[in-house]
Amino acid sequence: MNLSIPEILVKNNFITPEERENIAAIALRSGISFIKVVLNFGYVSRKNYERAMIEAGYPFQQIRKEAYDDNVLSKIDLKFAHDHLALPIRIENGKLVTLTADPCDELFGDFIRVTYDIEPEIIVATDLDSTWRSHKLLGDKCVRWALFELLNRDVD
């Protein structure tokens, strides 16, 4: 597991080195993770991404029933989790269990270390599972806020 996600994708000829640089620039400008750009902008299919990850030693886990701690979740907002396809869910054995589609996302790893003052324990999940879980655990308060705002802006 020494290769980064961009290196894995180049090695498997899913993207060129030039595309890698373009994707990195888009990710930096937009504030979203490299893998989110790759998958959402259609550079690589999910099927090819998942196959390359498994071959590189990053097996995907089923995460929909993972236990979580509301205190851990209270320190992250939905947009950041969504932009990085990652979600810290609980502290276990002195580490912060973190679901992610990109185990090499350094910015998210730094966020974990700074915010929680603990090292992450990574569970690799598909981007769709990661998105589903973050919306399931964090999205409810966003939906309530959005509905409240709509009611406040509604003309009598």
BALUM-679189 format. One record per residue: residue number from 1; residue in one letter; x, y, z of N, C-alpha, C in turn. Coordinates in pm, 1 decimal. Layout:
N
seq | type | n_x | n_y | n_z | ca_x | ca_y | ca_z | c_x | c_y | c_z
NUM | a | X | Y | Z | X | Y | Z | X | Y | Z;
...
***
This chain:
156
seq | type | n_x | n_y | n_z | ca_x | ca_y | ca_z | c_x | c_y | c_z
1 | m | 82.5 | -119.6 | 0.0 | 0.0 | 0.0 | 0.0 | 86.6 | 125.6 | 0.0;
2 | n | 191.1 | 127.0 | -76.2 | 280.3 | 241.4 | -80.3 | 242.3 | 344.0 | -185.9;
3 | l | 165.2 | 305.6 | -287.0 | 128.5 | 397.7 | -393.4 | 10.1 | 483.7 | -352.1;
4 | s | 14.6 | 610.9 | -392.8 | -99.6 | 698.6 | -370.1 | -206.4 | 668.3 | -474.9;
5 | i | -325.6 | 719.0 | -452.7 | -435.1 | 697.3 | -547.5 | -397.7 | 751.7 | -685.4;
6 | p | -344.3 | 873.7 | -697.0 | -304.7 | 921.0 | -830.2 | -202.6 | 829.4 | -897.3;
7 | e | -106.7 | 779.4 | -821.2 | -6.4 | 688.7 | -877.9 | -69.1 | 557.6 | -924.8;
8 | i | -164.4 | 506.8 | -847.9 | -233.9 | 383.6 | -885.2 | -308.6 | 403.0 | -1017.2;
9 | l | -375.1 | 516.7 | -1029.8 | -454.0 | 542.1 | -1150.5 | -364.8 | 560.5 | -1273.2;
10 | v | -250.7 | 625.6 | -1256.3 | -156.0 | 641.1 | -1367.3 | -95.3 | 505.4 | -1402.4;
11 | k | -54.9 | 431.1 | -1300.9 | 7.1 | 299.5 | -1322.7 | -85.7 | 205.9 | -1400.4;
12 | n | -214.9 | 215.3 | -1372.3 | -313.5 | 131.5 | -1440.8 | -361.2 | 191.9 | -1573.1;
13 | n | -300.0 | 301.3 | -1614.8 | -333.3 | 369.3 | -1740.5 | -477.3 | 419.7 | -1746.9;
14 | f | -534.5 | 451.5 | -1630.7 | -668.3 | 510.9 | -1628.8 | -660.7 | 661.5 | -1650.9;
15 | i | -550.1 | 721.5 | -1609.2 | -525.3 | 863.1 | -1636.4 | -378.4 | 877.2 | -1677.0;
16 | t | -351.1 | 984.7 | -1749.1 | -213.1 | 1014.0 | -1788.2 | -148.9 | 1101.7 | -1680.6;
17 | p | -17.0 | 1113.0 | -1681.5 | 47.1 | 1205.8 | -1586.8 | -3.3 | 1349.7 | -1603.5;
18 | e | -32.5 | 1388.9 | -1726.9 | -85.5 | 1523.8 | -1751.1 | -224.6 | 1539.3 | -1690.2;
19 | e | -308.9 | 1437.6 | -1706.0 | -442.1 | 1442.0 | -1644.6 | -430.5 | 1446.0 | -1493.1;
20 | r | -335.1 | 1373.5 | -1440.7 | -311.6 | 1374.5 | -1295.9 | -286.9 | 1517.1 | -1247.1;
21 | e | -203.3 | 1590.5 | -1319.0 | -174.0 | 1729.6 | -1281.5 | -297.9 | 1817.0 | -1294.5;
22 | n | -375.5 | 1797.5 | -1400.9 | -498.7 | 1875.1 | -1419.2 | -599.5 | 1846.1 | -1308.1;
23 | i | -612.3 | 1719.4 | -1274.1 | -705.4 | 1679.4 | -1167.6 | -661.6 | 1740.3 | -1035.2;
24 | a | -532.4 | 1734.6 | -1006.8 | -480.3 | 1792.1 | -881.9 | -508.4 | 1942.6 | -876.7;
25 | a | -494.6 | 2010.5 | -990.0 | -521.7 | 2154.7 | -994.4 | -669.9 | 2183.2 | -970.8;
26 | i | -756.8 | 2103.5 | -1031.0 | -901.7 | 2119.5 | -1009.7 | -935.4 | 2095.7 | -862.7;
27 | a | -878.8 | 1990.4 | -806.1 | -904.9 | 1958.5 | -665.3 | -860.0 | 2072.7 | -575.1;
28 | l | -743.8 | 2128.3 | -601.7 | -692.0 | 2238.5 | -520.7 | -780.5 | 2362.4 | -532.2;
29 | r | -818.0 | 2397.2 | -654.8 | -902.7 | 2515.7 | -676.9 | -1041.1 | 2500.1 | -615.2;
30 | s | -1097.3 | 2379.8 | -624.3 | -1235.4 | 2359.7 | -581.3 | -1247.7 | 2319.5 | -434.6;
31 | g | -1138.2 | 2274.2 | -374.8 | -1143.6 | 2232.0 | -235.3 | -1201.4 | 2093.1 | -214.8;
32 | i | -1212.6 | 2016.6 | -323.1 | -1260.6 | 1879.5 | -309.4 | -1144.2 | 1783.2 | -333.1;
33 | s | -1160.2 | 1661.4 | -288.1 | -1050.4 | 1565.7 | -295.1 | -1022.4 | 1522.4 | -438.5;
34 | f | -900.9 | 1475.1 | -457.7 | -857.2 | 1425.5 | -587.6 | -952.0 | 1317.2 | -638.4;
35 | i | -984.4 | 1220.3 | -553.3 | -1066.5 | 1108.2 | -598.3 | -1208.9 | 1151.8 | -630.3;
36 | k | -1258.1 | 1252.5 | -561.4 | -1392.7 | 1303.0 | -593.6 | -1393.3 | 1365.5 | -732.9;
37 | v | -1287.4 | 1439.2 | -766.4 | -1276.3 | 1495.4 | -901.2 | -1270.2 | 1383.0 | -1003.6;
38 | v | -1185.4 | 1283.7 | -978.2 | -1167.9 | 1171.4 | -1071.1 | -1301.2 | 1103.7 | -1100.6;
39 | l | -1375.8 | 1073.2 | -997.1 | -1499.8 | 997.5 | -1014.6 | -1615.7 | 1083.7 | -1063.1;
40 | n | -1628.8 | 1204.1 | -1010.4 | -1743.7 | 1287.2 | -1046.6 | -1727.5 | 1357.0 | -1181.2;
41 | f | -1604.1 | 1376.9 | -1225.2 | -1581.9 | 1440.2 | -1354.3 | -1562.0 | 1336.3 | -1464.7;
42 | g | -1571.4 | 1208.4 | -1430.1 | -1568.6 | 1102.6 | -1529.2 | -1431.9 | 1064.0 | -1583.0;
43 | y | -1327.0 | 1095.3 | -1510.8 | -1194.5 | 1054.1 | -1556.2 | -1178.3 | 901.8 | -1550.4;
44 | v | -1236.9 | 841.0 | -1448.7 | -1226.2 | 696.2 | -1427.9 | -1362.5 | 645.3 | -1382.6;
45 | s | -1402.4 | 529.5 | -1432.6 | -1529.1 | 471.2 | -1387.5 | -1512.5 | 417.7 | -1245.7;
46 | r | -1620.4 | 408.4 | -1174.3 | -1615.9 | 352.1 | -1039.2 | -1568.9 | 206.7 | -1042.6;
47 | k | -1612.4 | 133.4 | -1141.4 | -1572.4 | -6.8 | -1154.1 | -1420.7 | -18.5 | -1168.3;
48 | n | -1360.5 | 63.0 | -1254.5 | -1215.4 | 58.4 | -1272.7 | -1141.8 | 108.9 | -1149.0;
49 | y | -1195.5 | 212.7 | -1086.5 | -1134.7 | 264.3 | -963.8 | -1133.6 | 156.3 | -855.6;
50 | e | -1246.1 | 92.8 | -835.2 | -1255.5 | -9.4 | -731.2 | -1162.9 | -127.6 | -760.3;
51 | r | -1157.2 | -170.3 | -885.3 | -1068.3 | -281.0 | -921.6 | -922.2 | -244.0 | -896.6;
52 | a | -882.5 | -123.9 | -937.3 | -743.8 | -79.7 | -917.9 | -709.5 | -68.3 | -769.6;
53 | m | -803.0 | -20.7 | -690.1 | -779.7 | -8.1 | -545.8 | -759.9 | -145.6 | -481.7;
54 | i | -844.4 | -239.2 | -516.7 | -834.5 | -373.8 | -460.2 | -702.6 | -437.8 | -500.8;
55 | e | -665.4 | -424.2 | -628.2 | -538.8 | -480.7 | -675.7 | -418.2 | -416.0 | -606.6;
56 | a | -432.4 | -289.4 | -565.3 | -322.5 | -218.5 | -499.5 | -317.8 | -245.8 | -349.0;
57 | g | -410.8 | -326.3 | -299.0 | -409.0 | -362.3 | -157.9 | -499.4 | -278.2 | -70.2;
58 | y | -596.8 | -212.3 | -129.3 | -694.3 | -133.0 | -54.3 | -832.0 | -198.0 | -66.8;
59 | p | -861.3 | -302.5 | 8.8 | -992.6 | -367.2 | -2.6 | -1103.2 | -278.2 | 54.7;
60 | f | -1214.8 | -275.8 | -13.0 | -1330.1 | -198.0 | 33.1 | -1406.0 | -276.2 | 139.0;
61 | q | -1454.0 | -204.1 | 239.0 | -1529.5 | -264.5 | 348.6 | -1675.7 | -221.6 | 339.5;
62 | q | -1761.5 | -303.1 | 393.5 | -1902.4 | -266.4 | 405.7 | -1913.9 | -177.3 | 529.4;
63 | i | -1959.1 | -56.2 | 514.0 | -1952.6 | 41.2 | 623.8 | -2088.5 | 89.5 | 673.6;
64 | r | -2193.1 | 43.8 | 612.6 | -2324.7 | 100.0 | 646.1 | -2369.5 | 72.4 | 788.8;
65 | k | -2314.9 | -29.7 | 853.5 | -2356.2 | -61.8 | 990.1 | -2247.5 | -31.9 | 1092.8;
66 | e | -2144.0 | 41.1 | 1051.9 | -2036.8 | 75.9 | 1145.4 | -2091.8 | 161.8 | 1259.2;
67 | a | -2049.9 | 130.3 | 1381.5 | -2090.0 | 209.4 | 1498.1 | -2029.7 | 348.5 | 1486.9;
68 | y | -2094.6 | 446.0 | 1548.6 | -2046.4 | 583.7 | 1545.1 | -2070.1 | 651.8 | 1678.6;
69 | d | -2000.5 | 762.1 | 1698.8 | -2009.0 | 839.6 | 1822.3 | -2049.4 | 982.7 | 1784.7;
70 | d | -2160.1 | 1028.1 | 1839.9 | -2208.8 | 1163.0 | 1808.9 | -2107.6 | 1271.4 | 1845.3;
71 | n | -2028.4 | 1250.2 | 1951.1 | -1926.5 | 1348.8 | 1987.7 | -1821.2 | 1362.4 | 1878.4;
72 | v | -1784.0 | 1252.9 | 1816.7 | -1688.8 | 1255.9 | 1704.9 | -1751.5 | 1327.3 | 1586.3;
73 | l | -1873.7 | 1293.3 | 1554.8 | -1942.3 | 1352.2 | 1439.6 | -1966.8 | 1502.0 | 1456.9;
74 | s | -1976.8 | 1548.1 | 1580.0 | -2007.2 | 1689.7 | 1604.1 | -1894.5 | 1783.5 | 1561.4;
75 | k | -1776.8 | 1729.7 | 1535.0 | -1662.0 | 1813.1 | 1499.9 | -1637.0 | 1823.4 | 1349.9;
76 | i | -1726.2 | 1768.6 | 1269.9 | -1709.1 | 1775.6 | 1124.1 | -1840.5 | 1816.7 | 1060.6;
77 | d | -1831.1 | 1896.9 | 955.2 | -1954.5 | 1935.2 | 887.6 | -1972.5 | 1851.8 | 760.7;
78 | l | -2094.5 | 1845.4 | 716.4 | -2130.4 | 1761.2 | 603.4 | -2054.1 | 1799.8 | 477.4;
79 | k | -2039.7 | 1928.5 | 450.6 | -1972.7 | 1970.6 | 327.3 | -1828.9 | 1920.3 | 322.5;
80 | f | -1755.5 | 1932.3 | 432.1 | -1616.5 | 1887.1 | 433.2 | -1609.6 | 1735.0 | 415.3;
81 | a | -1696.4 | 1662.5 | 484.7 | -1700.4 | 1516.7 | 470.0 | -1735.1 | 1479.1 | 326.2;
82 | h | -1832.5 | 1546.8 | 270.1 | -1877.1 | 1520.1 | 133.7 | -1767.0 | 1552.7 | 32.6;
83 | d | -1699.8 | 1664.8 | 50.8 | -1593.7 | 1706.3 | -42.1 | -1474.4 | 1611.8 | -41.2;
84 | h | -1452.8 | 1543.2 | 70.7 | -1338.0 | 1453.3 | 82.6 | -1376.7 | 1305.3 | 82.6;
85 | l | -1505.9 | 1278.2 | 68.3 | -1553.9 | 1139.4 | 68.0 | -1497.8 | 1063.1 | 187.2;
86 | a | -1504.1 | 1128.8 | 303.1 | -1446.8 | 1070.5 | 424.5 | -1527.8 | 1114.3 | 546.0;
87 | l | -1524.7 | 1030.5 | 649.4 | -1602.0 | 1060.1 | 769.2 | -1541.7 | 991.5 | 891.3;
88 | p | -1498.9 | 1070.0 | 991.5 | -1456.2 | 1008.3 | 1118.0 | -1580.9 | 965.0 | 1194.8;
89 | i | -1577.8 | 843.5 | 1250.8 | -1701.2 | 796.0 | 1314.2 | -1689.5 | 760.6 | 1462.2;
90 | r | -1571.8 | 718.4 | 1508.2 | -1560.0 | 682.4 | 1650.1 | -1412.9 | 664.4 | 1685.7;
91 | i | -1386.2 | 672.2 | 1815.3 | -1252.2 | 644.2 | 1865.8 | -1252.2 | 500.8 | 1917.5;
92 | e | -1149.9 | 426.0 | 1873.9 | -1140.2 | 285.6 | 1912.6 | -992.5 | 248.1 | 1920.4;
93 | n | -953.8 | 188.3 | 2030.9 | -814.8 | 145.0 | 2051.0 | -714.2 | 258.1 | 2029.2;
94 | g | -748.4 | 376.9 | 2076.0 | -657.4 | 490.3 | 2068.3 | -643.7 | 553.7 | 1931.2;
95 | k | -733.0 | 519.5 | 1838.6 | -730.2 | 578.2 | 1704.7 | -870.8 | 621.5 | 1665.7;
96 | l | -877.1 | 713.3 | 1570.0 | -1006.1 | 760.9 | 1521.6 | -1044.9 | 682.4 | 1397.1;
97 | v | -1145.0 | 597.0 | 1409.6 | -1191.8 | 516.9 | 1297.1 | -1253.3 | 612.3 | 1195.5;
98 | t | -1199.9 | 605.7 | 1073.3 | -1237.7 | 699.6 | 968.2 | -1270.9 | 624.6 | 840.4;
99 | l | -1390.4 | 650.7 | 788.3 | -1432.7 | 592.6 | 661.6 | -1385.7 | 684.3 | 550.2;
100 | t | -1330.0 | 628.4 | 443.7 | -1284.1 | 713.6 | 334.6 | -1274.7 | 637.5 | 203.9;
101 | a | -1298.0 | 709.2 | 94.5 | -1277.5 | 653.2 | -38.8 | -1133.6 | 674.2 | -83.9;
102 | d | -1060.0 | 760.8 | -14.0 | -920.8 | 788.6 | -49.8 | -832.8 | 782.2 | 74.5;
103 | p | -775.3 | 666.1 | 102.0 | -692.5 | 651.9 | 221.7 | -563.9 | 735.2 | 217.9;
104 | c | -535.0 | 798.2 | 105.0 | -413.2 | 879.2 | 90.6 | -441.9 | 1029.2 | 95.7;
105 | d | -564.5 | 1068.9 | 128.1 | -600.8 | 1211.1 | 132.8 | -530.1 | 1276.8 | 251.5;
106 | e | -418.8 | 1343.1 | 223.8 | -337.1 | 1403.3 | 329.6 | -408.7 | 1516.8 | 401.2;
107 | l | -484.7 | 1596.4 | 327.6 | -556.9 | 1707.3 | 389.9 | -656.4 | 1654.6 | 493.3;
108 | f | -728.1 | 1548.5 | 458.6 | -823.7 | 1493.4 | 553.9 | -752.3 | 1431.0 | 673.1;
109 | g | -642.2 | 1363.3 | 647.9 | -561.7 | 1307.2 | 757.5 | -512.9 | 1415.6 | 852.1;
110 | d | -468.5 | 1528.3 | 796.3 | -425.4 | 1641.3 | 879.0 | -541.8 | 1698.8 | 958.7;
111 | f | -659.3 | 1705.3 | 895.6 | -778.7 | 1752.2 | 965.8 | -805.7 | 1664.6 | 1088.8;
112 | i | -794.3 | 1534.2 | 1072.4 | -816.5 | 1441.0 | 1183.7 | -716.3 | 1468.1 | 1295.5;
113 | r | -589.3 | 1477.6 | 1260.4 | -483.9 | 1497.3 | 1361.2 | -500.6 | 1629.9 | 1435.3;
114 | v | -534.2 | 1736.3 | 1364.2 | -547.3 | 1868.1 | 1426.5 | -677.4 | 1878.2 | 1507.5;
115 | t | -786.7 | 1833.5 | 1450.2 | -918.0 | 1848.2 | 1514.4 | -936.1 | 1754.7 | 1633.0;
116 | y | -891.5 | 1631.6 | 1620.3 | -916.0 | 1530.8 | 1722.5 | -791.3 | 1496.3 | 1804.7;
117 | d | -675.1 | 1543.3 | 1761.0 | -546.9 | 1516.0 | 1827.3 | -525.1 | 1365.9 | 1844.1;
118 | i | -547.4 | 1294.3 | 1735.0 | -535.7 | 1148.5 | 1735.6 | -509.0 | 1102.2 | 1592.0;
119 | e | -446.3 | 986.8 | 1578.6 | -419.7 | 931.6 | 1445.9 | -544.4 | 860.1 | 1392.5;
120 | p | -567.8 | 867.4 | 1261.2 | -682.1 | 796.1 | 1203.3 | -653.8 | 647.7 | 1185.2;
121 | e | -756.7 | 567.9 | 1197.0 | -756.5 | 426.1 | 1158.9 | -849.9 | 418.5 | 1038.7;
122 | i | -794.3 | 392.5 | 923.0 | -868.7 | 403.9 | 797.9 | -945.8 | 276.4 | 765.0;
123 | i | -1072.2 | 296.5 | 729.1 | -1154.0 | 191.5 | 669.5 | -1187.0 | 241.2 | 529.4;
124 | v | -1142.7 | 167.3 | 428.8 | -1165.8 | 208.5 | 291.0 | -1307.3 | 169.4 | 249.3;
125 | a | -1378.3 | 267.7 | 194.4 | -1515.6 | 248.0 | 149.9 | -1529.7 | 306.6 | 9.4;
126 | t | -1627.8 | 261.3 | -63.1 | -1652.6 | 321.8 | -194.0 | -1696.4 | 466.3 | -174.6;
127 | d | -1683.2 | 545.8 | -278.3 | -1725.6 | 685.1 | -268.9 | -1875.9 | 694.1 | -242.6;
128 | l | -1951.9 | 604.8 | -302.7 | -2097.4 | 608.9 | -282.3 | -2135.7 | 570.9 | -140.0;
129 | d | -2069.6 | 469.6 | -84.4 | -2096.7 | 432.1 | 54.6 | -2054.2 | 543.3 | 150.4;
130 | s | -1940.5 | 602.4 | 124.4 | -1892.9 | 711.9 | 208.9 | -1989.4 | 830.2 | 205.2;
131 | t | -2035.3 | 863.4 | 86.6 | -2132.1 | 973.0 | 71.5 | -2262.9 | 938.3 | 142.2;
132 | w | -2311.0 | 816.5 | 121.8 | -2436.0 | 774.8 | 185.4 | -2425.1 | 786.2 | 337.1;
133 | r | -2313.2 | 735.1 | 392.7 | -2296.5 | 734.5 | 538.4 | -2286.0 | 876.1 | 593.5;
134 | s | -2212.8 | 962.6 | 526.5 | -2200.0 | 1099.9 | 576.6 | -2334.1 | 1172.5 | 571.5;
135 | h | -2411.0 | 1150.6 | 465.6 | -2542.3 | 1214.7 | 457.5 | -2638.7 | 1155.3 | 559.1;
136 | k | -2628.6 | 1027.3 | 583.0 | -2716.2 | 961.3 | 680.4 | -2688.2 | 1012.0 | 822.4;
137 | l | -2559.6 | 1029.5 | 855.9 | -2524.5 | 1068.6 | 992.5 | -2521.0 | 1219.1 | 1014.5;
138 | l | -2489.3 | 1296.3 | 912.4 | -2475.7 | 1440.7 | 929.7 | -2582.9 | 1520.8 | 858.2;
139 | g | -2648.2 | 1460.3 | 762.3 | -2739.2 | 1533.8 | 676.0 | -2868.9 | 1576.6 | 739.1;
140 | d | -2912.8 | 1507.9 | 843.3 | -3042.2 | 1538.6 | 903.7 | -3049.3 | 1682.3 | 952.2;
141 | k | -2946.3 | 1729.5 | 1022.4 | -2951.5 | 1866.7 | 1072.7 | -2943.4 | 1967.0 | 958.6;
142 | c | -2874.5 | 1930.8 | 848.9 | -2868.8 | 2019.6 | 732.4 | -3005.5 | 2030.1 | 666.4;
143 | v | -3075.5 | 1918.1 | 658.3 | -3209.0 | 1918.5 | 599.2 | -3302.6 | 2002.8 | 685.6;
144 | r | -3294.6 | 1984.2 | 817.3 | -3379.5 | 2062.8 | 907.0 | -3350.6 | 2212.0 | 892.5;
145 | w | -3222.6 | 2250.1 | 886.7 | -3184.8 | 2390.0 | 871.7 | -3237.8 | 2444.9 | 740.1;
146 | a | -3221.1 | 2369.2 | 631.4 | -3266.3 | 2414.5 | 500.0 | -3417.7 | 2434.5 | 498.5;
147 | l | -3490.1 | 2341.1 | 559.1 | -3636.0 | 2356.2 | 564.5 | -3676.6 | 2476.5 | 649.4;
148 | f | -3608.3 | 2496.5 | 761.6 | -3636.8 | 2611.9 | 847.0 | -3612.1 | 2741.9 | 770.6;
149 | e | -3502.5 | 2747.7 | 696.2 | -3470.4 | 2866.1 | 616.7 | -3576.5 | 2890.3 | 509.9;
150 | l | -3624.5 | 2784.0 | 446.6 | -3729.7 | 2798.4 | 346.6 | -3856.4 | 2855.7 | 409.4;
151 | l | -3890.6 | 2806.4 | 527.9 | -4008.4 | 2860.0 | 597.2 | -3989.7 | 3006.5 | 632.0;
152 | n | -3871.4 | 3045.1 | 677.3 | -3843.9 | 3184.1 | 711.7 | -3850.7 | 3276.1 | 591.4;
153 | r | -3815.6 | 3227.8 | 476.3 | -3813.1 | 3310.9 | 355.5 | -3946.6 | 3308.0 | 281.0;
154 | d | -4035.9 | 3223.2 | 323.0 | -4163.9 | 3210.7 | 254.9 | -4247.0 | 3337.2 | 274.1;
155 | v | -4302.2 | 3386.0 | 166.1 | -4387.0 | 3504.4 | 171.2 | -4525.3 | 3462.6 | 220.6;
156 | d | -4581.4 | 3543.4 | 309.3 | -4715.3 | 3510.9 | 363.6 | -4816.6 | 3500.9 | 258.0;
***
